[in-house]
């Protein structure tokens, strides 16, 4: 509008100039001069109208360019999803550190404290697991720092650092697990590499805070070792395209040390009277090979069944060419009705059966206290051991779980007798667990042990757990 006013003022000034600055006209002078002035004034008016029209068109174009776009129809608005509301923070969330748009480092700390008493003052004679109670009174068997997260779009990483106090109240530290897994391989493939628990059965790869009982089952400790079966290596898995869950695993790991208890382990308890042989890695056949297959089925809307078969094959340290074979089968069944609330009530049954064939090398054993006596001749022989555990858990009401586990192990005949690491033994262990929250629990357990060599003993243990942060979820 300001431009239009300027045009009008300019036109008026032009007309005034033409009128007042034209030479005066005498009366009777030729009237042609007047006609010329009128034509000039009319031309100025036409130019002014043309400028106003042009200005109007320019203003209309400018208004159309700056106008907001037309509102979409209601159907289009309904098709555009509203942004999800931001969930409030919960104490169950992992503590994400150094995270940008996507958190990539979750940190948690989990602690177990045991307190109890046993009729056997040598508690470790009964409790052979590395994270079991070790003495009358208090035990701190497992305090772990757990880190996990996304490395990048291709890998996820896990690190688990464990602390515990021994019988002399000295702190022991171990790098229990540290590994990465692939996140984007085709054809339902996944690869894991690093130090990790071997996927053998159900319990071996679980950390102690995830156990349903205070102590390790007898058969797991006898065949897979007090610390479980774990070592550096790599594992590949394939999720089969079946209508039910079906996965195949194959791990290749180092075969030496206490974490490969039945293999190239030089500890006396694992050699059944034989001295340790010099057994270096001479080829791929001196590594540990561990295949596993597991499948899951929905029996109904409220029942599920998981079944697995496992194996572990590798050399042992009792001879230069001796080997160990371990076979296992496991079953897990769970009932959880559709009307449950917060996971309760539920009923579950879990069992594992293991068998071991240990090729023991030939050896001569001399008694240092009687050097004049002839040595004990131990032949090369195959030693066979079997065992199982079976447990039932009943979550009968909110936060309360009652459990009962039975353990049994036995060993076939061998030249080195008696051997407490192969003797017959069983244990009955009822317990009761109260989950105060998802971050803490209190457990009370009674153990009745009977062994071929040790006789009968009773133990009562109380366990308290607390968790800072949020631990990564465990497999079903």
C-alpha positions as CSV (number, residue, x, y, z in Angstrom):
1,X,0.0,0.0,0.0
2,X,2.9,2.3,0.7
3,X,4.1,1.8,-2.9
4,X,0.7,2.6,-4.4
5,X,0.6,6.0,-2.5
6,X,4.0,6.9,-3.8
7,X,2.7,6.3,-7.4
8,X,-0.3,8.6,-6.8
9,X,1.8,11.4,-5.4
10,X,4.3,11.2,-8.3
11,X,1.4,11.4,-10.8
12,X,-0.1,14.5,-9.0
13,X,3.3,16.2,-9.1
14,X,3.6,15.6,-12.8
15,X,0.2,17.1,-13.5
16,X,1.0,20.2,-11.4
17,X,4.2,20.7,-13.3
18,X,2.4,20.5,-16.6
19,X,-0.2,23.1,-15.4
20,X,1.9,25.7,-13.6
21,X,5.0,25.6,-15.7
22,X,3.3,25.7,-19.1
23,X,3.7,29.0,-21.0
24,X,0.7,31.4,-20.6
25,X,-2.0,31.3,-23.3
26,X,-3.4,34.5,-24.7
27,X,-7.1,34.9,-25.3
28,X,-8.0,34.0,-28.8
29,X,-4.7,32.1,-29.3
30,X,-4.9,29.0,-31.2
31,X,-6.8,26.5,-29.1
32,X,-4.5,23.6,-30.3
33,X,-2.2,24.2,-27.4
34,X,-4.9,23.5,-24.9
35,X,-5.9,20.3,-26.7
36,X,-2.2,19.2,-26.5
37,X,-2.1,19.8,-22.8
38,X,-5.2,17.9,-22.2
39,X,-3.9,14.9,-24.2
40,X,-0.7,14.9,-22.1
41,X,-2.7,15.0,-18.8
42,X,-4.8,12.1,-20.1
43,X,-1.6,10.1,-21.0
44,X,-0.3,10.7,-17.4
45,X,-3.5,9.4,-15.9
46,X,-3.5,6.3,-18.1
47,X,0.1,5.6,-17.0
48,X,-0.9,6.0,-13.4
49,X,-3.8,3.5,-13.8
50,X,-1.4,1.1,-15.5
51,X,1.1,1.4,-12.7
52,X,-1.6,0.9,-10.0
53,X,-2.8,-2.3,-11.9
54,X,0.7,-3.7,-12.1
55,X,1.3,-2.9,-8.4
56,X,-1.9,-4.7,-7.5
57,X,-0.8,-7.8,-9.4
58,X,2.6,-7.8,-7.6
59,X,1.0,-7.5,-4.2
60,X,-1.4,-10.5,-5.0
61,X,1.6,-12.6,-6.0
62,X,3.6,-11.7,-2.9
63,X,0.6,-12.5,-0.7
64,X,0.1,-16.0,-2.3
65,X,3.8,-16.8,-1.7
66,X,3.8,-16.0,2.0
67,X,0.4,-17.5,2.8
68,X,0.5,-20.8,5.0
69,X,-0.2,-24.1,3.1
70,X,-3.7,-25.3,3.1
71,X,-4.7,-27.5,6.1
72,X,-4.7,-31.2,5.3
73,X,-8.0,-33.0,5.4
74,X,-8.9,-34.7,8.7
75,X,-8.2,-38.2,7.3
76,X,-4.6,-37.2,6.5
77,X,-4.2,-35.8,10.0
78,X,-5.4,-39.1,11.5
79,X,-2.9,-41.0,9.4
80,X,0.1,-39.2,10.8
81,X,1.2,-41.0,14.1
82,X,1.6,-38.8,17.1
83,X,5.0,-38.8,18.7
84,X,5.1,-41.4,21.6
85,X,5.0,-39.9,25.1
86,X,8.3,-39.9,26.9
87,X,8.3,-42.6,29.5
88,X,9.3,-41.5,33.1
89,X,12.6,-42.7,34.4
90,X,12.4,-46.0,36.3
91,X,15.0,-47.4,38.8
92,X,14.8,-50.7,36.8
93,X,16.5,-49.0,33.8
94,X,20.2,-49.8,33.2
95,X,22.6,-47.0,34.1
96,X,23.6,-45.8,30.6
97,X,27.0,-44.1,30.6
98,X,28.7,-42.1,27.8
99,X,25.5,-42.3,25.8
100,X,24.4,-40.0,23.0
101,X,21.3,-40.7,21.0
102,X,21.7,-44.4,21.8
103,X,23.1,-45.6,25.1
104,X,26.0,-48.1,24.5
105,X,27.3,-48.9,28.0
106,X,25.1,-50.3,30.8
107,X,26.7,-50.9,34.2
108,X,25.5,-53.0,37.1
109,X,26.9,-54.4,40.3
110,X,25.5,-57.5,42.0
111,X,26.6,-58.9,45.4
112,X,25.9,-62.2,47.2
113,X,26.4,-62.6,50.9
114,X,26.0,-66.1,52.5
115,X,25.7,-66.9,56.2
116,X,25.2,-70.4,57.7
117,X,26.4,-73.4,59.6
118,X,27.3,-77.1,58.8
119,X,27.8,-80.2,60.8
120,X,31.1,-80.6,58.8
121,X,33.6,-78.0,59.9
122,X,35.4,-78.5,56.6
123,X,32.7,-76.9,54.6
124,X,34.6,-77.1,51.3
125,X,34.5,-80.9,51.6
126,X,30.8,-80.6,51.0
127,X,30.6,-77.4,49.0
128,X,32.8,-77.9,46.0
129,X,31.6,-75.1,43.8
130,X,33.8,-71.9,43.4
131,X,30.8,-69.7,44.4
132,X,29.4,-71.9,47.2
133,X,29.7,-71.1,50.9
134,X,33.3,-71.9,52.0
135,X,33.1,-71.8,55.9
136,X,30.9,-71.6,58.9
137,X,29.7,-68.0,59.4
138,X,29.9,-65.5,56.5
139,X,31.0,-66.0,52.9
140,X,31.1,-63.4,50.1
141,X,31.1,-65.8,47.2
142,X,30.4,-63.6,44.2
143,X,30.5,-59.8,43.8
144,X,30.4,-58.9,40.1
145,X,30.6,-55.8,38.0
146,X,28.8,-56.4,34.7
147,X,29.0,-54.2,31.7
148,X,27.2,-54.6,28.4
149,X,26.1,-52.5,25.5
150,X,26.3,-51.8,21.8
151,X,29.8,-51.4,20.4
152,X,28.5,-50.2,17.0
153,X,25.9,-51.4,14.5
154,X,27.9,-54.6,14.0
155,X,28.9,-55.8,17.5
156,X,27.6,-56.0,21.1
157,X,30.1,-56.3,24.0
158,X,30.0,-57.9,27.5
159,X,32.4,-57.8,30.3
160,X,32.0,-59.5,33.7
161,X,34.5,-58.9,36.5
162,X,34.1,-61.0,39.7
163,X,35.4,-60.4,43.2
164,X,35.3,-62.8,46.1
165,X,36.8,-63.4,49.5
166,X,38.7,-66.6,50.3
167,X,39.0,-68.4,53.6
168,X,41.9,-66.0,54.6
169,X,39.7,-63.0,53.8
170,X,41.8,-62.1,50.9
171,X,40.2,-60.6,47.8
172,X,40.4,-62.7,44.6
173,X,39.6,-61.1,41.2
174,X,38.9,-62.9,38.0
175,X,37.9,-61.8,34.5
176,X,35.0,-64.3,34.3
177,X,33.7,-63.3,30.9
178,X,34.6,-60.7,28.2
179,X,33.3,-61.2,24.7
180,X,31.6,-59.6,21.7
181,X,28.8,-60.9,19.6
182,X,27.8,-60.0,16.1
183,X,24.5,-58.1,15.6
184,X,23.9,-58.1,11.9
185,X,25.0,-61.3,10.2
186,X,22.7,-62.7,7.5
187,X,20.9,-66.1,7.4
188,X,20.2,-66.1,11.2
189,X,23.8,-66.5,12.1
190,X,25.7,-65.2,15.1
191,X,29.3,-65.3,16.2
192,X,30.7,-64.9,19.7
193,X,34.4,-64.4,20.5
194,X,36.4,-63.9,23.7
195,X,36.2,-65.5,27.1
196,X,32.8,-67.0,27.9
197,X,30.9,-69.8,29.6
198,X,30.4,-72.7,27.2
199,X,26.7,-73.2,26.2
200,X,26.5,-76.6,27.8
201,X,23.1,-77.4,29.3
202,X,21.1,-74.8,31.1
203,X,23.0,-74.0,34.3
204,X,26.6,-73.7,33.2
205,X,26.3,-70.3,31.5
206,X,24.2,-68.8,34.3
207,X,25.9,-66.4,36.8
208,X,25.5,-67.3,40.5
209,X,23.0,-64.5,41.2
210,X,20.7,-66.2,38.7
211,X,20.8,-69.6,40.4
212,X,17.7,-70.8,42.1
213,X,19.7,-72.4,44.9
214,X,22.6,-71.2,47.1
215,X,25.1,-73.8,45.8
216,X,26.1,-75.5,42.5
217,X,24.6,-78.9,41.7
218,X,27.0,-81.8,42.5
219,X,27.0,-83.1,38.9
220,X,28.0,-79.7,37.4
221,X,30.9,-79.3,39.8
222,X,32.1,-82.9,39.3
223,X,32.1,-82.9,35.5
224,X,32.3,-79.3,34.4
225,X,34.4,-78.1,37.4
226,X,34.0,-75.8,40.4
227,X,34.1,-72.7,38.2
228,X,32.0,-74.1,35.4
229,X,33.2,-74.8,31.9
230,X,34.5,-71.6,30.3
231,X,37.7,-70.5,28.4
232,X,38.8,-68.2,25.5
233,X,37.4,-69.2,22.1
234,X,34.7,-68.6,19.5
235,X,31.2,-69.8,19.1
236,X,28.9,-69.8,16.1
237,X,25.1,-70.3,16.3
238,X,22.4,-70.7,13.7
239,X,18.7,-70.0,14.4
240,X,16.8,-72.5,12.2
241,X,13.8,-71.2,10.3
242,X,11.3,-73.5,12.0
243,X,7.8,-72.7,13.4
244,X,9.3,-73.2,16.9
245,X,12.4,-71.9,18.5
246,X,15.3,-74.1,17.3
247,X,19.0,-73.1,17.6
248,X,22.3,-74.9,16.9
249,X,25.6,-73.9,18.7
250,X,29.2,-74.9,18.1
251,X,32.0,-73.6,20.3
252,X,35.8,-74.0,19.9
253,X,37.8,-73.0,23.0
254,X,41.1,-73.5,24.7
255,X,41.2,-76.8,26.7
256,X,43.6,-76.0,29.5
257,X,43.3,-74.8,33.1
258,X,40.8,-75.2,36.0
259,X,38.0,-73.7,33.9
260,X,38.3,-76.7,31.6
261,X,38.2,-79.1,34.6
262,X,37.9,-82.5,32.8
263,X,40.3,-81.6,30.0
264,X,43.9,-80.3,30.0
265,X,43.7,-79.5,33.7
266,X,46.8,-80.2,35.8
267,X,45.0,-80.0,39.2
268,X,45.4,-83.1,41.2
269,X,41.6,-83.5,41.8
270,X,41.0,-83.8,38.1
271,X,43.6,-86.5,37.3
272,X,42.3,-89.4,39.4
273,X,45.6,-90.3,40.9
274,X,47.7,-89.7,37.7
275,X,50.6,-87.2,37.5
276,X,50.0,-84.4,34.9
277,X,51.5,-85.1,31.5
278,X,53.1,-82.6,29.2
279,X,50.3,-81.9,26.8
280,X,50.8,-78.8,24.6
281,X,48.5,-77.8,21.8
282,X,49.8,-79.6,18.7
283,X,46.9,-79.1,16.4
284,X,43.2,-78.2,16.3
285,X,42.3,-81.6,17.8
286,X,43.9,-80.4,21.1
287,X,41.2,-77.7,21.5
288,X,37.8,-78.1,23.2
289,X,34.9,-78.7,20.9
290,X,31.4,-78.1,22.3
291,X,28.2,-78.6,20.2
292,X,24.7,-77.9,21.5
293,X,21.2,-78.0,20.1
294,X,18.2,-76.5,21.9
295,X,14.5,-76.3,21.0
296,X,11.4,-74.7,22.6
297,X,7.8,-75.6,22.3
298,X,4.6,-74.0,23.5
299,X,2.5,-76.9,24.8
300,X,-0.4,-74.5,25.5
301,X,-1.2,-70.9,26.2
302,X,0.2,-71.4,29.8
303,X,2.9,-74.1,29.3
304,X,6.3,-74.1,27.6
305,X,8.9,-76.8,27.2
306,X,12.6,-76.3,26.4
307,X,14.8,-79.3,25.6
308,X,18.5,-79.4,24.8
309,X,21.4,-81.8,24.0
310,X,25.1,-80.9,24.6
311,X,28.5,-82.3,24.2
312,X,32.1,-81.4,25.1
313,X,35.1,-83.2,23.6
314,X,38.8,-82.6,24.0
315,X,42.2,-83.8,25.4
316,X,43.0,-84.4,29.1
317,X,46.2,-84.0,31.0
318,X,46.5,-87.6,32.3
319,X,48.5,-88.7,29.2
320,X,49.9,-87.6,26.0
321,X,47.1,-88.9,23.9
322,X,44.2,-89.3,26.3
323,X,40.8,-87.6,25.7
324,X,37.6,-86.7,27.5
325,X,34.0,-86.9,26.3
326,X,31.1,-85.3,28.2
327,X,27.4,-85.7,27.1
328,X,24.4,-83.9,28.5
329,X,20.7,-83.6,28.1
330,X,18.4,-81.0,29.7
331,X,14.7,-80.3,30.1
332,X,12.9,-77.2,31.4
333,X,9.1,-77.0,31.8
334,X,7.1,-74.0,33.0
335,X,3.5,-73.3,33.8
336,X,2.3,-69.8,34.1
337,X,-1.5,-69.2,33.9
338,X,-3.0,-66.5,31.8
339,X,-4.6,-64.9,34.9
340,X,-1.2,-64.6,36.7
341,X,-0.1,-61.2,38.0
342,X,3.5,-60.0,38.1
343,X,4.7,-63.4,37.1
344,X,2.9,-65.2,40.0
345,X,1.8,-67.9,40.5
346,X,4.1,-70.3,38.4
347,X,5.4,-73.8,38.6
348,X,8.7,-74.9,36.9
349,X,10.7,-78.1,36.6
350,X,14.3,-78.3,35.5
351,X,16.6,-81.3,35.2
352,X,20.0,-82.1,33.6
353,X,21.6,-85.5,33.1
354,X,25.4,-85.7,32.4
355,X,27.7,-88.6,31.5
356,X,31.5,-88.6,31.2
357,X,34.1,-90.9,29.6
358,X,37.6,-90.0,30.8
359,X,40.5,-91.8,29.2
360,X,43.1,-92.0,32.1
361,X,46.7,-92.6,31.1
362,X,49.0,-95.3,32.6
363,X,51.2,-94.2,35.5
364,X,53.4,-95.4,38.4
365,X,52.6,-93.9,41.8
366,X,55.1,-94.0,44.6
367,X,54.4,-93.2,48.2
368,X,57.0,-90.6,49.4
369,X,56.6,-91.8,53.0
370,X,57.5,-95.4,51.9
371,X,60.1,-95.2,49.1
372,X,61.1,-98.8,49.5
373,X,57.7,-100.1,48.6
374,X,56.9,-101.0,45.0
375,X,55.0,-98.3,43.1
376,X,51.3,-98.5,42.5
377,X,50.7,-99.4,38.8
378,X,47.8,-97.5,37.3
379,X,46.8,-98.9,33.9
380,X,45.5,-96.9,31.0
381,X,41.7,-97.2,31.4
382,X,38.4,-95.5,30.7
383,X,36.6,-94.0,33.7
384,X,32.8,-93.6,33.4
385,X,30.8,-91.2,35.6
386,X,27.1,-90.2,35.6
387,X,25.0,-87.8,37.5
388,X,21.9,-85.6,37.5
389,X,20.0,-82.9,39.3
390,X,16.3,-82.2,39.2
391,X,14.6,-79.2,40.8
392,X,11.0,-77.9,41.2
393,X,10.1,-74.2,41.9
394,X,6.7,-73.1,43.0
395,X,6.0,-69.3,43.0
396,X,2.9,-69.7,45.2
397,X,2.2,-66.0,45.8
398,X,3.6,-62.6,45.0
399,X,7.4,-62.5,45.6
400,X,7.5,-65.9,47.4
401,X,9.1,-69.0,45.7
402,X,9.6,-72.5,47.3
403,X,12.1,-74.9,45.8
404,X,13.3,-78.5,46.1
405,X,16.4,-79.9,44.4
406,X,17.7,-83.5,44.4
407,X,21.4,-84.3,43.3
408,X,23.0,-87.6,42.6
409,X,26.4,-88.6,41.2
410,X,28.2,-91.9,40.8
411,X,31.3,-93.3,39.2
412,X,32.2,-96.7,37.7
413,X,35.0,-98.8,38.9
414,X,38.6,-97.7,38.5
415,X,42.1,-98.7,39.5
416,X,42.6,-95.7,41.8
417,X,40.3,-96.2,44.8
418,X,38.9,-94.7,46.9
419,X,38.5,-91.4,45.1
420,X,36.2,-88.8,46.6
421,X,36.0,-87.1,43.2
422,X,34.2,-90.2,41.8
423,X,32.5,-91.7,44.9
424,X,28.7,-92.1,45.1
425,X,26.9,-89.1,46.7
426,X,23.5,-87.5,46.9
427,X,22.0,-84.3,48.3
428,X,18.4,-83.1,49.1
429,X,18.0,-79.3,49.3
430,X,14.7,-77.5,50.0
431,X,14.7,-73.7,50.1
432,X,12.5,-70.6,50.3
433,X,13.2,-67.3,48.6
434,X,11.6,-64.0,49.2
435,X,12.1,-61.3,46.5
436,X,11.8,-58.0,48.3
437,X,12.0,-56.2,44.9
438,X,13.6,-57.0,41.6
439,X,16.8,-55.6,43.1
440,X,17.1,-57.7,46.3
441,X,16.2,-61.1,47.7
442,X,16.6,-63.3,50.8
443,X,17.0,-67.1,50.6
444,X,16.9,-69.8,53.2
445,X,18.2,-73.3,52.3
446,X,18.8,-76.6,54.0
447,X,21.2,-79.2,52.6
448,X,21.2,-82.9,53.6
449,X,24.3,-84.5,52.2
450,X,25.2,-88.2,52.1
451,X,28.5,-89.4,50.6
452,X,30.1,-92.8,50.2
453,X,33.2,-91.5,51.9
454,X,32.1,-88.4,53.9
455,X,29.0,-89.9,55.4
456,X,26.0,-87.7,56.3
457,X,26.0,-84.0,57.0
458,X,23.4,-81.2,57.4
459,X,23.9,-77.5,56.6
460,X,21.7,-74.4,56.8
461,X,22.5,-71.4,54.6
462,X,21.0,-67.9,54.3
463,X,21.8,-65.8,51.3
464,X,21.1,-62.2,50.6
465,X,21.5,-60.5,47.2
466,X,21.4,-56.9,46.2
467,X,21.7,-55.3,42.7
468,X,22.8,-51.8,41.7
469,X,21.7,-50.9,38.2
470,X,20.0,-53.4,36.0
471,X,21.6,-56.7,34.8
472,X,21.1,-57.8,31.3
473,X,18.2,-60.2,30.8
474,X,18.9,-63.9,31.0
475,X,17.6,-66.5,28.5
476,X,14.3,-68.2,29.2
